[in-house]
Amino acid sequence: MKPRHSLLVSSLFLCATGVQAGGLYLYENSSTNVGLASAGEAALANDASVLGSNPAGLSHVAGQSFSGSLIGLYGDTDLDNYNNGRSENIIGFTPLGSAFYSDRVDDRFAVGIGVYGNYGLSLDYDNLFNKVDIPKVTTQAITLKPAMSYRLNDQWSLGAALGFQFGVFEVEGQLNGTEYSKNVKDNDTQITGQVGVLYEPSAVTRLGFAYSSETKLKFTDVGQEAIMPQYLTFSAFHKISENWHLLGNLNWQDWSRYRTTFNAETQDTYQIAIGAQYVMSPDMTWNMGFAFDSSMFKDQDRADLTISAGDAYRIGTGVDFKWSDKSRLNFAFEATLVESSQTNLTGNPIAGFKDPTLYFFSMQYTWSNL
């Protein structure tokens, strides 16, 4: 094995916590968000799932509400290296899901709770450089979030939430042709905070703003940390007519503080999203959305093979229809097209991702007692 590849193998075995989809907070925590490409997520406030983006939105959800989503993520993400090795698709299929419940206690006060996963992935690096197999590298977090909202008046609502982050880190690896292998597993629990505002200047317009604090998952058994950065979300919803609704987002995430396995230079990321809802009938609504997310890497030619990230374009669509007097179903699809990247080690390119793509398929059940 060439010296630089020996260094690479050591880095992957000892510092594999970088494999956590950095720069890839998953916006897709509900089927509605999938179909709208997350546009309007902090302002739409149609059901309890809004607490995942903006707890203040609970003030706009009437009565008792439950929303549960099953989401399938398929990543078409081949990693090619420049030494006759190929890890092929490192993501494959990943099941995701969420569940949210809210209760409007009175005209002003609402509470809710949600559980969802929106951070990290499980990756598979088989036959990397024809020398190393890492069949599982996982850094993921599940969030349990109690939330509350208080309506100050007809226009302003405030909200706050605590997120209990349950993080898991696991690596399985083997150096081909040797007895050297490494299997490590660790977990950690941290708490993050979120505050939000919902402003309703009229009956047809809502503006939502939310801030979420940074979290550091500390895996002490392996001496590593995983940063879940702070972020801001601004969303808008406007009812143009009885049939057409317009939605939008502006987001910021503090990825400049994140350090990758191969010390790639990182930067803050930004998102702009626009979406629309077409009310086809009282029983059916068509959702559609488009979003652009900037890259967490300052230079895509000096990125990190443990993170498939870059400028990303999200295209989503879905349909929401009435199932019964108190329940609705939503089906949605989203494709995320990510910019290519490559990794350098000791000044030489060693591997790269060519046009990685993520596909989301989702189904959501929503119930309300009203």
N, C-alpha and C positions, 0 to 999 in steps of 0.2 A: 504494500500500500504506500502511495506517495505520502510525504510528510504532511502536506496540507490536508489530505483526506484523513490521516490519523488524528489531526487536530479536530477535524469536523466530527468524526465519530465520538471523540471525547466530549465535544460540546453538546452533541445531541443526547448522549447518555446522562451527562451531569447537569445540563441546563435546559432540559426539555420543557420547562414550564413556560418558555416563550411560545409554545404551540397552543395558543388559546384564542385564536381568531381576534387578535388585537386589532383595534380599528374596526371591529365588526360587532358592535352592539347590535343585537337582533331587534329590529323594530317590530318584527312579526310575532307579537304576543297575543294576537287575536285574528280571526279570519277577516274581520272588518278592516284591520290594518293591512292585511295582505292584499285585499282587493283594491284598496286606495293607495297602495305604496306608502302608507303611513301618513298621507296628507290629512291635515286636520285632526290628528290624534289627540291633541290636548284641548280641543274645542268642540268636537262632535257631540260627545256626552249623550249618546242614545241609550246606553245600558251601563251595567256595573263595570265593564272592562275599561272604562275611562280612568279608573283609579290607577291603572298601570302607567299612565302617562301624566295625569293631572288630577290629584285628589279633589281639587276644588270642583271638578266637573260632577261630582256626586250630587251636588245641590240641584242639578238639572235633571236627575234621574228620578222619576216618580215612583212612589210605592216601594215594593220589594222587587229586586231584580237579580237574576242569575244569568251568567254567561260563561259557557265552557267551549273551548276550541281544541280540536285535534289537528295538528299541523305536521306534515311530512316535509322534510328538507332533503333534497338530493343535490349534492355538489358534484359537478363535472369539472374536476380540478386536478389535472394531470401535472405532476412534477417531473420535468426532464432535467437530467444532469449531463454534464459535458465530459463524462468519463465512462461511457458505455453502460450506464445504469439507468433505471427508470422505475419510479415508484408508482406510476400510473395514477389512478384516481385515489387521492388521499382522504377524501371526505365520504363519498358514497351516500348512503341513506341514513338519516338521523331523525328519529321520532321526537316531536316536541308537543307541548300542550300547555293549557292554562285554564284556570277556573277563577271566577270573580263573583262576589255576592255583595249586594248593597241593600240598605234599608233606610228609607226616608222617615226618620223618627217623628218629625213634625214639620211645620212649614219652613223652618230655618236650619234644622240640624239633620245631618245624614252621616251614616257610618258604613264602612265596607271592609272587606278583606279579600285578598287575592293571592294566588300562588301561581308562579310561572317561571320559566327559564328563558333568559334573553342574553346570556353571555357564555361564550366559549363553545367548543366543539370537541368531538373525539376524532382524531386523525390516525391514519394508517400509512406508515412509511416502510413498505416491504421492498427489499432488493435495492436499497439506496446505495448507489455507487458500487453495486454488485458485492458489497461487503457487509452491510448491516441491515437487519430486519428489525423494525420497530412496529409490531402489529397493533399497538395501542398507545396513543399519547392523548391523555384527556385532561383538560382543565375546564371545568364547567361549574356554574353556580345556579342554584335554584333560590328564588326569592319568595318569602312569605311576607306579605305586606298588609298590615292593618292600617286603615285610613279613616279620616273624618273630614267633614266639610260643614262650613257655617255660612249661611246666606245673610249678608249684612243688610241688603235691601233688594229691590227689584233688579238692580243692575250688577251689584258686586257680590262675589262669593270668595271665601278663602278656604284653603284646604291644607292638610298636613298628613304625612304618612311616615312610618318607620319600616324600613326594609331589612328583614333578617336574612342575610345572605349565607347560604350553606354551600361552601365550595369544596370540590373534590379534585384531587390531583392524582393521576395514575400513569405510570410508564412501564411498558414491557418491552424489552429489547434484547437482541442477541447479535453478536459479531460472528458472521458466517465463518465456518471452518475453525472456530476456536471454542473453548469452553467458557468464554467470557459472556456473561449475560447480566441483565439488571432488571429487577422488578421492584418498583417502589410504589407506595400508595400512602396518601395523607389526606387530611381534610381540615377545614377550619370554618368557623362561624364568625361573621362580623355584622355590624349594624350600620345602615346608611339612612340618611334622612332626605325627605323630599317635601317641598312646599310648593303651593300653586295658587294661582288666581284665575278666576273666570269672570270676564266682564261682558255684559249683555247690553250694548247701547240701544238695541231695539229688539223687537220680537223676531226679527229675521237675521240677526247678526250676533255672533258670539266670538270672543277673543280669549284664548287661553295661554297662560304663561306658567312654566314650571321649572324649578331648579332641583337637581339631585346632587348630593354630595359624593365625594370620592370614597371608595372603599379599597382597602388593601387586605387581600387574603394572604395569610402568613402560614406557609407550610413548613413548620419548624423541623420536621423530621428530615427534610431534604435541604433546609436552609434557603428556601426560595420564597419570593413574593409574587403575587399576581395583582396588578393594579386594575381596578374598575374605575375609570376616570369620572370626574364631575362633568355634568352637562346641563345645558339650557335648552328649553324647547319653547318656541312661540308658534301658536297655531291660530287659524282663523276659519270660521264657517259663515257662509252667507247664503241665504235662500233667495235666489234670483227670481224664481217664479214658483208656482205650485209644482212644477215638474222638474226644475233644475236647481241643484244646490252646488255651490263652489266651495272648495276647501284648499287650504295651503299650510305649509310649514316652513320655518326657518330654525335650524338646530345648530348648536355648537357643542363639541366634545373635546376635552382637554387631554389629547393623546400625546402632547409634547413632553409630558412627564414620564411616558412609558419607555422602558428600555427593553430592546429585543435581545434574543439569544446571540445574534451576530452583530450587536451594537450598531444597527442601522439608525441613521438620523430620523427622528420622528417629528411630527408637527401636529398642531390642532386640526381637527376636521370640521367641516361645515356641510350642512345639508339644506337643499331647497327642494320642496315638493309641492306639486299642484295636483288636485284631484277634482272629480265631479261625481255627483249622484243624479241619475235620471230616474224619476218616479214613473215607472211604466204603467202602474195601476195602484190602487190602494193596497194591493196585496203583494206587489213586487217592485223592487228597486235595483237598478243596475249601478254598480260601483266601478270606477276606473281611476287610475292614478299614475303619475310619473314622478320620479325623484332622482336627484343627482347628489352623490356624496363624494366629497373630495378625499384624496388619499392621505393616510397617516404617514407615508414616507415622503421625505423631501426629494429623494431621487429614486425612481423606480428601477434604475440600473444598479443601485446599491441598497436593495431591499433585504428581506429575510425569508429564507425558504421555509421557516416555521410559521409564517403568516402570509396567507394568500390575500393581500390587500392592495388597493389602488383606487383610482377614480372609479366610481361605480354608478351604473345607471339601472334604476329599478322601474319595471313596468308591471303594473298589476291590474287585474280586473276580477269582478265577481258579481254574484247576484244574491240578493236577500229577499226571501219571500215568506209570507204568512203561512204557518203550519197549523195553528189553531187560534182560538180567540185570545189566548194568552202566551203564545210561543211563536218563534220565528226560526228559520234555518238560513244559514249563509254558507255559500260555497265560493271559494276564491282561488286564484292562481297568480303567482308573481314570478318573474324572471329577473335576476340581478346579474348584469354583465359587468365584470371586473377587469380593470386594466392589467396588462401583462407586467411581470416583474422578474428580476433576476438577483441572485446573491453573489457577492464577491468575498473571497477569503484570501488574505495576504496579497491583495491587489489583482487577483485573477477571478474571472467568472466561473462559478462551479455548478450552478443549477438555476432553474427558472420556471415560472408558471406562464403558460401561453393562453391568454384569453379565458381565465377561469369563469365559470358560470354557476350560479346557485338557482335552484328551482324550488318554489314553495307551493304545496298543495294543502288546502285547508277546508275544514268544515266546522261550523259554529252553531250551537244551540243556545237560544236566548229565551228566557222566561220572565214574565212580569205578572204580578198579581192584579194589575189594573188593565 
